[in-house]
């Protein structure tokens, strides 16, 4: 990799010194401290002492039973199966190039386990184009092995994307020590690799999907190369037995030296054969990628198990890429795409322009392209966005299904259209299954602007805002689905109009389009007619309209809305969508066993036992002496860190409530836990 990227890693390590963390890890913490994503050295630790806010840990000595933060870091959403609908445009293909992303969501140390009190966060939402996410990071001064935090894994899994932890052995120039490579590949008396077993055990305990192995420490020899290959082979065998994956980075060669090949060739073929995939370093050319694909074919492997590295850290969607060498417009794709650091879409923004709407505008440009409509790619766009070449996927396959278009961060937290908390926040684990095609608008007239918006929401932190003249009716595609239709299936739409008059119709397709790029065969159901079959509920300026799917049968393949302006320019906001059986859904069962597991003044660690059945997430409130509730947060995990609590006037005991929230956003009865002041 290029030195400029290593400089960024060093800077990230320095930035991580700010958060106040304990100087040493203490199993089974007795004081309440903030939980962070875990990171380790393989075995031996550096000389000297860690910097402020850094904890040096050995992976070899890790035990799940002694991991005080495991409840905060363990993902709870299983990897969802997904399907590929008819592509949104004729150039997007299925079964060819895939997309991997190497993303640094935060520093190696001090990366929060449960989100944080800021909306300035890389809230990745374009999961529909991704096939593998690597939780990137690591530095010689902090730790080399990173386990992904639970919010990232839960969001990715909800959209069917596996997440890999990162094993990073740095170049010597950036503090790498060859001893750490030898530590990683050490054998026990029985000839096994104990750290291979540890890596698999960590992924199983934390609920993620395997490891990305990036060995870049130079100075090795053939004996070390052979030892590393043996380690990787055992890691892959153990991982496969647990349903995990291993991806190799094109750096170390079979002779133990580091030499980035930019190709699959005889110097790294053995490592590729020992793994599920390989990230091909950025030194590739048209010829080396073509030869790599041919070599993979001859090995009986898929050429699309090679990720051709595309470095977007510095210039993002302004990066020059020889796209025809990877995903040519005419012939079959040559290899897959491996994006290095697409969080440029956040990081390049000035500090005063990192509001969520600014980030999502840049992110949509990156993943969808200049047209901002995957059904209408801009042929003149030099940036060949994934939506142009790769078919999107969806996980929306079962009823009940609901979304409030929560992107996993926001300026406030809303419940039923009112502000429950005015504190900015991020927690990717709360992200909904989001529309995969953002945003397809079908109209004969002027195209309205469609985007996630954070100025108002029905629940969570965001909604979908449609704004424009609407001089002709406009259909906004929302979800590609495979939802069975029963005799009592209904669709709930929750929306509000902020300007202009608009007639709203639900668009439902029960079949696929005839060809890529074609419009789904929608039928339209009026949402706001004078019709006794339509039920309307108004709360805090929002309307929830229940539309029966009477007369339709089979499977819902696509859902959208058709908007027709009746009075002037329109600002129309969609806050929720649900597909469910008719009737009042029963609330989920409540969690049990709520307890305070650690306390340090007003800093508390809470835990509880999972509620039975399907739970979307848990909400936490503090019950105040006057009977009102103060929203504290929400999480998919079964533990929560509450900082800075103070007694109210005359209060001797703090009371906290935990509720389970179901798929349809209905909440359970609370379980209460108290804490004496």
C-alpha positions as CSV (number, residue, x, y, z in Angstrom):
1,X,0.0,0.0,0.0
2,X,1.1,3.6,-0.6
3,X,2.8,5.5,2.2
4,X,0.2,8.2,2.2
5,X,-2.4,5.7,3.5
6,X,0.0,4.6,6.2
7,X,0.4,8.2,7.2
8,X,-3.4,8.4,7.6
9,X,-3.3,5.3,9.8
10,X,-0.7,6.8,12.0
11,X,-2.7,10.0,12.3
12,X,-5.8,7.9,13.2
13,X,-3.8,6.3,15.9
14,X,-2.8,9.6,17.3
15,X,-6.3,10.9,17.2
16,X,-7.4,8.0,19.2
17,X,-5.4,9.2,22.2
18,X,-8.2,11.7,23.1
19,X,-10.8,9.4,24.7
20,X,-10.3,8.6,28.3
21,X,-9.9,4.9,28.7
22,X,-8.5,2.8,31.5
23,X,-4.8,2.2,31.1
24,X,-5.1,-1.6,31.4
25,X,-7.9,-4.0,30.7
26,X,-9.6,-5.4,33.8
27,X,-11.7,-8.5,33.3
28,X,-15.2,-8.3,34.7
29,X,-15.0,-4.5,35.3
30,X,-16.2,-3.3,38.7
31,X,-16.3,0.3,37.6
32,X,-18.6,1.6,34.8
33,X,-16.5,2.5,31.8
34,X,-17.5,3.2,28.2
35,X,-17.3,0.1,26.0
36,X,-15.2,0.2,22.9
37,X,-14.6,-2.1,19.9
38,X,-11.9,-4.7,20.8
39,X,-8.4,-4.8,19.4
40,X,-5.3,-6.9,20.2
41,X,-1.8,-7.8,19.4
42,X,-1.3,-11.5,18.5
43,X,0.7,-12.3,21.6
44,X,3.7,-10.2,22.7
45,X,3.2,-6.5,23.4
46,X,5.3,-3.6,22.4
47,X,8.1,-2.3,24.6
48,X,7.2,0.5,26.9
49,X,3.8,1.7,27.9
50,X,0.6,2.4,25.9
51,X,-0.3,6.0,25.2
52,X,-3.3,7.6,27.0
53,X,-6.5,6.0,26.1
54,X,-4.9,2.8,24.6
55,X,-5.1,-0.6,26.2
56,X,-2.6,-3.2,25.0
57,X,-4.1,-6.7,24.9
58,X,-2.9,-10.1,23.8
59,X,-5.3,-12.1,21.6
60,X,-3.6,-15.3,22.8
61,X,-4.9,-14.6,26.4
62,X,-8.4,-13.6,25.3
63,X,-11.3,-15.6,26.8
64,X,-14.9,-14.8,26.2
65,X,-15.8,-15.4,29.8
66,X,-13.3,-12.7,30.9
67,X,-14.4,-10.1,28.2
68,X,-16.1,-7.4,30.2
69,X,-17.3,-5.7,27.0
70,X,-18.6,-8.7,25.2
71,X,-22.3,-8.0,25.8
72,X,-21.8,-4.6,24.2
73,X,-19.8,-5.9,21.2
74,X,-21.7,-9.0,20.3
75,X,-23.9,-8.6,17.2
76,X,-27.5,-9.8,17.5
77,X,-28.7,-9.7,13.9
78,X,-28.0,-12.9,11.9
79,X,-26.7,-12.6,8.3
80,X,-29.9,-12.2,6.2
81,X,-30.4,-14.1,3.0
82,X,-30.9,-11.9,0.0
83,X,-32.1,-12.0,-3.6
84,X,-31.3,-10.1,-6.8
85,X,-34.3,-8.5,-8.5
86,X,-34.4,-7.6,-12.2
87,X,-31.5,-5.0,-12.5
88,X,-32.5,-1.4,-12.4
89,X,-30.7,-0.6,-15.6
90,X,-29.4,-2.6,-18.6
91,X,-25.8,-2.2,-17.7
92,X,-26.0,-3.5,-14.1
93,X,-25.2,-7.2,-14.0
94,X,-25.8,-10.1,-11.5
95,X,-23.4,-13.0,-11.2
96,X,-20.3,-11.1,-12.3
97,X,-18.3,-8.4,-10.5
98,X,-18.9,-8.1,-6.8
99,X,-18.0,-5.2,-4.5
100,X,-15.9,-5.2,-1.3
101,X,-15.2,-2.2,0.9
102,X,-12.4,-1.6,3.4
103,X,-13.8,0.9,5.8
104,X,-12.4,2.7,8.9
105,X,-15.4,3.6,10.9
106,X,-13.3,5.1,13.7
107,X,-9.9,4.9,15.3
108,X,-8.4,1.6,16.4
109,X,-8.7,2.5,20.0
110,X,-11.7,4.5,21.3
111,X,-14.2,3.3,18.7
112,X,-17.5,3.2,20.6
113,X,-19.4,-0.1,20.9
114,X,-22.8,1.5,21.1
115,X,-22.6,4.6,18.9
116,X,-22.1,8.1,20.3
117,X,-23.7,11.5,20.7
118,X,-23.0,13.0,17.3
119,X,-24.6,12.7,13.9
120,X,-21.3,13.2,12.2
121,X,-20.6,9.6,11.4
122,X,-20.0,7.4,8.3
123,X,-23.5,5.9,8.2
124,X,-23.1,3.6,5.2
125,X,-26.5,2.8,3.7
126,X,-25.7,1.5,0.2
127,X,-25.4,-2.1,1.3
128,X,-27.3,-3.4,-1.7
129,X,-24.2,-3.2,-3.9
130,X,-21.8,-4.7,-1.3
131,X,-20.7,-8.3,-0.9
132,X,-18.1,-8.0,1.8
133,X,-17.2,-5.3,4.3
134,X,-13.8,-5.2,6.1
135,X,-13.6,-3.4,9.4
136,X,-10.4,-1.6,8.5
137,X,-7.8,-0.3,10.9
138,X,-4.9,-1.3,13.2
139,X,-1.6,0.4,14.1
140,X,1.6,-0.6,15.7
141,X,1.0,1.6,18.7
142,X,-2.5,0.4,19.5
143,X,-3.2,-3.0,18.2
144,X,-3.1,-5.1,15.1
145,X,-6.2,-7.2,15.2
146,X,-9.7,-5.5,15.1
147,X,-13.0,-7.0,15.9
148,X,-15.9,-5.1,14.2
149,X,-18.2,-3.3,16.6
150,X,-21.8,-4.5,16.9
151,X,-23.6,-1.6,15.3
152,X,-21.7,-2.1,12.0
153,X,-22.2,-5.8,12.0
154,X,-26.0,-5.6,12.8
155,X,-26.5,-3.0,10.0
156,X,-24.6,-5.0,7.5
157,X,-26.3,-8.3,8.4
158,X,-29.7,-6.8,8.1
159,X,-28.9,-6.1,4.5
160,X,-27.2,-9.5,3.9
161,X,-23.6,-8.3,3.9
162,X,-20.9,-10.3,5.8
163,X,-18.4,-8.3,7.9
164,X,-14.7,-9.3,8.4
165,X,-12.4,-8.3,11.2
166,X,-8.9,-7.1,10.2
167,X,-5.5,-8.7,10.9
168,X,-2.9,-6.0,10.1
169,X,0.8,-6.7,10.3
170,X,2.3,-3.2,9.5
171,X,5.3,-2.4,7.3
172,X,8.5,-2.0,9.3
173,X,8.5,1.7,8.3
174,X,5.3,2.1,10.2
175,X,6.3,0.3,13.3
176,X,5.8,-3.3,12.2
177,X,7.8,-6.0,14.0
178,X,8.5,-9.3,12.4
179,X,8.0,-10.9,15.9
180,X,4.3,-10.1,15.6
181,X,4.1,-12.2,12.4
182,X,5.9,-15.0,14.2
183,X,3.6,-14.6,17.2
184,X,0.5,-14.9,14.9
185,X,1.7,-18.2,13.2
186,X,3.2,-19.9,16.3
187,X,2.3,-23.6,16.9
188,X,1.6,-25.4,20.0
189,X,3.0,-28.8,21.1
190,X,0.4,-30.6,19.0
191,X,1.5,-28.7,15.8
192,X,-1.7,-26.5,15.7
193,X,-2.0,-22.8,15.4
194,X,-3.6,-21.5,18.6
195,X,-4.2,-18.0,17.3
196,X,-6.1,-19.4,14.3
197,X,-8.4,-21.0,16.7
198,X,-8.6,-17.7,18.8
199,X,-9.5,-15.7,15.7
200,X,-12.4,-18.1,14.9
201,X,-13.5,-18.1,18.5
202,X,-13.6,-14.3,18.6
203,X,-15.6,-14.1,15.4
204,X,-18.1,-16.6,16.7
205,X,-18.5,-14.9,20.1
206,X,-18.8,-11.4,18.5
207,X,-21.1,-12.6,15.7
208,X,-19.2,-11.4,12.7
209,X,-18.1,-13.4,9.6
210,X,-14.4,-14.0,9.4
211,X,-11.1,-12.2,8.9
212,X,-9.2,-10.1,6.4
213,X,-5.5,-11.0,6.7
214,X,-3.0,-8.3,5.7
215,X,0.6,-9.3,6.3
216,X,2.8,-6.4,5.2
217,X,5.8,-6.7,7.6
218,X,8.9,-7.2,5.5
219,X,12.1,-9.0,6.3
220,X,10.8,-12.6,6.2
221,X,12.2,-15.6,4.5
222,X,10.8,-18.7,2.8
223,X,10.5,-20.5,6.2
224,X,8.3,-17.7,7.5
225,X,6.3,-17.6,4.2
226,X,5.7,-21.3,4.6
227,X,4.6,-20.8,8.3
228,X,2.2,-18.1,7.3
229,X,0.7,-20.2,4.6
230,X,0.2,-23.1,7.1
231,X,-1.5,-20.7,9.5
232,X,-3.8,-19.3,6.9
233,X,-4.7,-22.9,5.7
234,X,-5.7,-23.8,9.3
235,X,-7.5,-20.6,9.8
236,X,-9.5,-21.2,6.7
237,X,-10.4,-24.8,7.7
238,X,-11.5,-23.7,11.2
239,X,-13.4,-20.7,9.8
240,X,-15.2,-22.7,7.2
241,X,-16.4,-25.2,9.9
242,X,-18.0,-22.2,11.7
243,X,-19.5,-20.6,8.5
244,X,-16.8,-17.9,8.5
245,X,-14.7,-16.5,5.7
246,X,-11.0,-15.5,5.1
247,X,-9.8,-13.0,2.6
248,X,-6.1,-12.5,1.8
249,X,-4.4,-9.2,1.0
250,X,-1.9,-9.2,-1.8
251,X,1.2,-8.3,0.1
252,X,3.3,-11.1,1.5
253,X,4.5,-13.7,-1.0
254,X,5.2,-17.4,-0.6
255,X,8.9,-16.7,-0.1
256,X,8.1,-14.6,3.0
257,X,9.0,-11.3,1.6
258,X,6.5,-8.4,1.1
259,X,6.0,-7.6,-2.6
260,X,2.7,-6.2,-3.7
261,X,2.0,-8.0,-7.0
262,X,-1.1,-6.2,-8.3
263,X,-2.1,-9.6,-9.8
264,X,-2.8,-13.2,-9.0
265,X,0.4,-15.0,-9.9
266,X,2.8,-17.8,-8.8
267,X,4.0,-15.6,-5.9
268,X,0.6,-15.4,-4.1
269,X,-1.4,-18.2,-5.7
270,X,-1.0,-20.5,-2.7
271,X,-2.4,-17.8,-0.4
272,X,-5.4,-17.3,-2.7
273,X,-6.0,-21.0,-2.9
274,X,-5.9,-21.1,0.9
275,X,-8.6,-18.4,1.2
276,X,-12.0,-17.5,0.0
277,X,-10.9,-14.3,-1.8
278,X,-7.9,-12.1,-2.4
279,X,-7.7,-8.3,-2.5
280,X,-5.4,-7.4,-5.5
281,X,-3.1,-4.5,-4.6
282,X,-3.6,-1.2,-6.5
283,X,-0.6,-1.9,-8.7
284,X,-2.8,-3.8,-11.2
285,X,-3.0,-3.0,-14.9
286,X,-5.3,-4.0,-17.6
287,X,-3.0,-6.8,-18.6
288,X,-2.4,-8.1,-15.0
289,X,-6.1,-8.1,-14.2
290,X,-6.9,-10.0,-17.4
291,X,-4.1,-12.5,-16.6
292,X,-5.3,-12.8,-13.0
293,X,-8.9,-13.6,-14.2
294,X,-7.6,-16.2,-16.6
295,X,-5.4,-17.8,-13.9
296,X,-8.3,-18.0,-11.4
297,X,-10.4,-19.7,-14.1
298,X,-7.6,-22.3,-14.7
299,X,-7.4,-22.9,-10.9
300,X,-11.1,-23.8,-10.9
301,X,-11.9,-20.6,-8.9
302,X,-14.2,-17.7,-9.8
303,X,-12.4,-14.7,-11.2
304,X,-14.9,-12.7,-9.1
305,X,-13.2,-13.9,-6.0
306,X,-10.4,-11.4,-6.8
307,X,-11.1,-7.8,-5.6
308,X,-9.2,-5.3,-7.8
309,X,-8.2,-2.6,-5.4
310,X,-9.5,0.9,-6.1
311,X,-8.0,3.5,-3.7
312,X,-10.7,6.2,-3.1
313,X,-9.4,7.5,0.2
314,X,-8.0,10.8,-1.2
315,X,-10.4,11.6,-4.0
316,X,-13.5,9.4,-3.7
317,X,-15.8,9.7,-6.7
318,X,-13.3,12.1,-8.3
319,X,-10.8,9.3,-8.5
320,X,-9.6,8.3,-11.9
321,X,-10.1,4.6,-12.4
322,X,-9.5,2.5,-15.6
323,X,-13.0,1.0,-15.2
324,X,-12.8,-1.0,-18.5
325,X,-10.0,-3.0,-17.0
326,X,-12.4,-4.2,-14.2
327,X,-16.0,-3.8,-15.3
328,X,-16.0,-3.2,-19.0
329,X,-19.3,-1.9,-20.4
330,X,-19.6,-4.6,-23.1
331,X,-17.6,-7.8,-22.4
332,X,-17.9,-9.8,-19.2
333,X,-16.5,-8.2,-16.1
334,X,-12.9,-9.1,-15.5
335,X,-12.7,-9.2,-11.7
336,X,-14.6,-7.8,-8.7
337,X,-14.0,-4.3,-7.2
338,X,-12.3,-3.7,-3.8
339,X,-12.9,-0.1,-2.6
340,X,-10.2,1.1,-0.2
341,X,-11.7,3.7,2.3
342,X,-15.0,4.8,0.7
343,X,-15.7,6.8,3.9
344,X,-14.1,9.6,1.9
345,X,-17.7,10.6,1.4
346,X,-17.7,11.8,5.0
347,X,-14.1,12.6,5.6
348,X,-13.6,15.0,2.7
349,X,-16.4,17.3,3.9
350,X,-15.3,20.5,5.7
351,X,-16.2,20.4,9.4
352,X,-19.0,22.9,9.0
353,X,-20.6,20.8,6.2
354,X,-20.8,17.4,7.8
355,X,-24.5,17.5,8.5
356,X,-26.1,14.2,7.6
357,X,-27.7,15.6,4.5
358,X,-24.3,16.7,3.2
359,X,-22.8,13.3,3.8
360,X,-25.6,11.4,2.2
361,X,-25.5,13.7,-0.9
362,X,-21.8,12.7,-1.3
363,X,-22.4,9.1,-0.6
364,X,-25.3,8.9,-3.1
365,X,-23.0,10.4,-5.7
366,X,-20.4,7.7,-4.9
367,X,-22.6,4.7,-5.0
368,X,-25.3,5.7,-7.5
369,X,-23.5,8.1,-9.8
370,X,-24.0,11.6,-11.0
371,X,-27.6,11.1,-12.2
372,X,-28.6,10.1,-8.6
373,X,-31.0,7.7,-10.2
374,X,-29.8,4.1,-10.8
375,X,-32.4,3.6,-13.5
376,X,-30.9,6.5,-15.5
377,X,-27.1,6.3,-15.4
378,X,-25.3,9.2,-16.8
379,X,-23.2,7.8,-19.7
380,X,-20.9,10.8,-19.5
381,X,-20.1,10.4,-15.9
382,X,-16.3,9.6,-15.5
383,X,-17.1,7.9,-12.2
384,X,-18.6,4.5,-12.9
385,X,-20.6,4.1,-9.7
386,X,-21.4,0.6,-8.5
387,X,-25.1,1.1,-9.5
388,X,-24.0,1.3,-13.1
389,X,-22.3,-2.1,-13.2
390,X,-23.6,-4.2,-10.3
391,X,-27.1,-5.4,-9.7
392,X,-28.5,-4.4,-6.3
393,X,-29.8,-6.9,-3.8
394,X,-32.6,-6.9,-1.2
395,X,-33.4,-8.8,2.0
396,X,-37.1,-7.8,2.2
397,X,-38.6,-11.3,2.0
398,X,-41.0,-11.9,4.9
399,X,-44.1,-10.4,6.5
400,X,-44.3,-8.4,8.7
401,X,-41.9,-5.9,7.3
402,X,-41.6,-2.3,8.4
403,X,-39.2,0.6,7.9
404,X,-39.1,4.1,9.3
405,X,-36.2,5.0,6.9
406,X,-33.8,5.2,9.9
407,X,-30.3,5.6,8.5
408,X,-28.6,5.0,11.8
409,X,-27.8,8.6,12.8
410,X,-29.7,11.8,13.3
411,X,-29.9,15.2,14.8
412,X,-32.7,14.2,17.2
413,X,-34.6,11.0,18.1
414,X,-38.3,10.9,17.3
415,X,-41.1,8.8,18.5
416,X,-44.4,9.1,16.6
417,X,-43.5,12.5,15.2
418,X,-42.4,14.1,18.5
419,X,-38.8,14.8,19.6
420,X,-38.0,12.2,22.4
421,X,-34.4,13.5,22.6
422,X,-32.8,16.6,21.1
423,X,-29.3,15.0,21.4
424,X,-27.6,14.2,18.0
425,X,-26.7,10.5,17.8
426,X,-25.4,7.6,15.8
427,X,-25.9,3.9,16.1
428,X,-25.7,1.9,12.9
429,X,-27.3,-1.1,14.5
430,X,-30.6,0.8,14.6
431,X,-30.6,1.3,10.8
432,X,-33.6,0.0,9.0
433,X,-33.6,-2.2,5.9
434,X,-33.4,0.7,3.4
435,X,-34.5,1.1,-0.2
436,X,-31.8,-0.4,-2.4
437,X,-32.3,1.9,-5.4
438,X,-31.8,5.5,-4.4
439,X,-33.6,7.1,-5.9
440,X,-35.5,5.9,-8.9
441,X,-38.1,8.4,-9.9
442,X,-40.4,7.7,-12.9
443,X,-42.1,10.8,-14.4
444,X,-42.8,12.4,-17.7
445,X,-42.0,15.8,-16.2
446,X,-39.5,17.5,-14.0
447,X,-37.8,15.1,-11.6
448,X,-38.4,16.1,-7.9
449,X,-35.5,15.9,-5.4
450,X,-35.7,12.7,-3.3
451,X,-33.4,12.2,-0.3
452,X,-33.1,11.1,3.3
453,X,-33.9,14.1,5.5
454,X,-33.2,14.8,9.1
455,X,-35.2,17.9,9.9
456,X,-38.2,15.7,10.9
457,X,-39.0,12.1,11.3
458,X,-41.8,9.8,12.4
459,X,-39.5,7.5,14.3
460,X,-35.7,7.3,14.7
461,X,-33.8,10.1,13.1
462,X,-34.7,10.4,9.4
463,X,-37.5,10.3,6.8
464,X,-37.7,10.5,3.0
465,X,-38.3,14.0,1.6
466,X,-39.7,14.5,-1.9
467,X,-39.6,18.1,-3.0
468,X,-40.2,19.7,-6.4
469,X,-42.7,21.1,-8.8
470,X,-44.3,17.7,-9.7
471,X,-45.6,19.1,-13.0
472,X,-46.5,15.4,-13.9
473,X,-47.2,12.5,-11.6
474,X,-44.1,10.9,-10.2
475,X,-43.5,7.4,-9.0
476,X,-40.8,6.9,-6.4
477,X,-39.6,3.3,-6.2
478,X,-39.1,2.2,-2.6
479,X,-38.4,-1.5,-2.1
480,X,-37.7,-4.5,-4.2
481,X,-39.4,-7.3,-2.3
482,X,-40.5,-10.9,-2.2
483,X,-43.4,-10.5,0.2
484,X,-46.2,-13.1,0.2
485,X,-49.7,-11.7,0.0
486,X,-52.3,-13.2,2.3
487,X,-56.0,-12.7,2.4
488,X,-55.6,-10.0,5.0
489,X,-52.4,-8.3,4.0
490,X,-52.3,-4.5,4.4
491,X,-49.8,-1.8,3.8
492,X,-49.3,1.1,6.2
493,X,-48.0,4.4,4.9
494,X,-47.1,7.2,7.4
495,X,-46.5,10.6,5.8
496,X,-47.0,14.3,6.1
497,X,-47.3,17.1,3.6
498,X,-45.3,20.3,4.4
499,X,-46.1,22.4,1.3
500,X,-48.4,22.1,-1.7
501,X,-51.2,19.7,-2.2
502,X,-50.5,16.2,-3.2
503,X,-52.5,13.1,-4.1
504,X,-50.8,9.9,-2.8
505,X,-51.1,6.4,-4.2
506,X,-49.5,3.2,-3.2
507,X,-47.7,1.5,-6.0
508,X,-47.6,-2.4,-5.8
509,X,-46.1,-4.8,-8.4
510,X,-46.8,-8.5,-8.1
511,X,-44.4,-9.5,-10.9
512,X,-40.9,-8.5,-12.1
513,X,-40.3,-6.0,-14.9
514,X,-39.9,-7.6,-18.3
515,X,-36.3,-6.6,-18.7
516,X,-33.5,-4.8,-16.9
517,X,-34.3,-1.1,-16.6
518,X,-38.0,-1.6,-17.2
519,X,-40.7,-0.2,-14.9
520,X,-42.2,-2.7,-12.5
521,X,-45.8,-3.6,-13.5
522,X,-47.3,-1.4,-10.8
523,X,-51.0,-1.2,-9.9
524,X,-52.0,1.8,-7.9
525,X,-54.1,2.0,-4.7
526,X,-55.5,5.4,-3.7
527,X,-54.3,6.3,-0.2
528,X,-56.4,9.4,0.5
529,X,-59.8,8.8,-1.1
530,X,-63.2,8.9,0.4
531,X,-63.3,5.2,0.9
532,X,-64.4,3.3,4.0
533,X,-61.9,0.6,3.2
534,X,-59.0,3.0,3.9
535,X,-58.2,3.6,7.6
536,X,-56.5,6.8,8.6
537,X,-54.8,7.7,11.9
538,X,-53.5,11.2,12.5
539,X,-50.8,11.8,15.2
540,X,-48.7,15.0,15.6
541,X,-49.2,16.1,12.0
542,X,-48.5,12.7,10.5
543,X,-51.1,10.5,8.8
544,X,-50.9,6.7,8.9
545,X,-53.0,5.2,6.2
546,X,-53.8,1.5,6.1
547,X,-54.3,0.2,2.5
548,X,-55.6,-3.4,2.0
549,X,-54.2,-5.4,-0.8
550,X,-57.6,-6.9,-1.6
551,X,-57.8,-8.4,-5.0
552,X,-54.0,-9.0,-5.3
553,X,-52.4,-12.4,-4.8
554,X,-49.1,-14.1,-5.1
555,X,-46.0,-12.1,-4.1
556,X,-45.2,-8.4,-3.9
557,X,-42.1,-7.7,-6.0
558,X,-41.9,-4.0,-5.7
559,X,-43.4,-1.2,-3.6
560,X,-43.4,2.6,-4.3
561,X,-45.6,5.7,-4.1
562,X,-47.1,7.7,-6.9
563,X,-47.4,11.5,-6.1
564,X,-49.6,13.9,-8.1
565,X,-49.4,17.6,-7.2
566,X,-52.8,19.3,-6.8
567,X,-51.6,22.7,-5.6
568,X,-48.2,24.3,-6.2
569,X,-44.7,22.9,-5.4
570,X,-44.6,19.9,-3.1
571,X,-42.7,19.1,0.0
572,X,-43.9,15.6,1.0
573,X,-42.3,13.5,3.7
574,X,-42.6,9.7,4.1
575,X,-41.9,8.6,7.6
576,X,-42.9,4.9,7.6
577,X,-44.0,1.9,5.6
578,X,-45.2,-1.5,6.9
579,X,-46.5,-4.6,5.3
580,X,-48.4,-6.8,7.7
581,X,-51.5,-9.0,8.4
582,X,-54.5,-6.8,9.2
583,X,-55.4,-6.4,12.9
584,X,-53.6,-5.1,15.9
585,X,-50.2,-6.8,16.2
586,X,-49.5,-8.3,19.7
587,X,-46.7,-6.5,21.5
588,X,-43.4,-8.3,21.9
589,X,-42.6,-9.9,25.2
590,X,-40.6,-7.9,27.7
591,X,-37.0,-8.5,28.5
592,X,-36.2,-9.8,31.9
593,X,-33.5,-9.6,34.5
594,X,-32.6,-5.9,34.1
595,X,-29.7,-5.1,36.4
596,X,-26.9,-2.6,37.0
597,X,-23.6,-4.5,36.3
598,X,-21.2,-1.7,37.2
599,X,-21.5,1.9,38.6
600,X,-19.1,4.8,39.0
601,X,-21.1,7.7,40.3
602,X,-23.5,8.6,37.6
603,X,-21.9,6.3,35.0
604,X,-23.7,3.0,34.9
605,X,-23.6,-0.2,33.0
606,X,-27.0,-1.9,32.5
607,X,-27.7,-5.4,31.3
608,X,-30.8,-7.5,30.8
609,X,-31.9,-10.9,29.4
610,X,-33.2,-11.0,25.9
611,X,-36.9,-10.9,25.3
612,X,-38.2,-14.1,23.6
613,X,-39.2,-13.9,19.9
614,X,-38.1,-11.4,17.3
615,X,-36.8,-8.1,18.6
616,X,-35.8,-5.1,16.4
617,X,-34.0,-3.3,19.3
618,X,-34.4,-2.2,22.9
619,X,-35.2,1.3,24.1
620,X,-34.0,2.7,27.4
621,X,-35.7,5.5,29.4
622,X,-35.2,7.0,32.8
623,X,-38.4,7.3,34.8
624,X,-38.4,10.6,36.5
625,X,-40.1,11.4,39.9
626,X,-42.9,13.4,38.1
627,X,-43.8,10.3,36.1
628,X,-42.3,11.5,32.8
629,X,-39.8,9.4,30.9
630,X,-36.4,10.6,29.5
631,X,-35.1,8.8,26.5
632,X,-31.6,7.5,27.0
633,X,-30.9,5.5,23.9
634,X,-31.7,2.3,21.9
635,X,-29.6,-0.7,21.0
636,X,-29.8,-4.2,19.5
637,X,-27.5,-5.5,22.2
638,X,-28.5,-6.5,25.7
639,X,-26.3,-4.0,27.6
640,X,-26.0,-0.3,27.7
641,X,-23.6,2.3,29.1
642,X,-25.4,5.3,30.6
643,X,-23.0,8.2,31.4
644,X,-23.5,11.3,33.6
645,X,-26.7,10.5,35.5
646,X,-27.5,12.7,38.4
647,X,-30.2,12.6,41.0
648,X,-33.3,14.7,40.5
649,X,-34.4,16.9,43.4
650,X,-35.5,14.7,46.3
651,X,-34.7,11.5,44.4
652,X,-33.0,8.8,46.4
653,X,-33.2,6.0,43.7
654,X,-32.9,6.3,40.0
655,X,-35.4,4.2,37.9
656,X,-34.6,2.9,34.5
657,X,-36.9,1.1,32.0
658,X,-36.0,-1.2,29.2
659,X,-38.5,-2.2,26.5
660,X,-38.3,-4.6,23.6
661,X,-39.4,-3.1,20.2
662,X,-40.8,-5.5,17.6
663,X,-40.6,-5.5,13.9
664,X,-43.7,-3.2,13.6
665,X,-42.2,-0.8,16.2
666,X,-44.7,-1.8,18.9
667,X,-43.1,-1.9,22.3
668,X,-43.2,-4.4,25.1
669,X,-44.1,-3.6,28.7
670,X,-41.1,-2.3,30.5
671,X,-38.7,-4.1,32.8
672,X,-37.5,-1.8,35.5
673,X,-34.1,-1.5,37.2
674,X,-33.3,0.8,40.1
675,X,-30.0,2.4,41.3
676,X,-29.7,4.1,44.7
677,X,-28.0,7.4,44.8
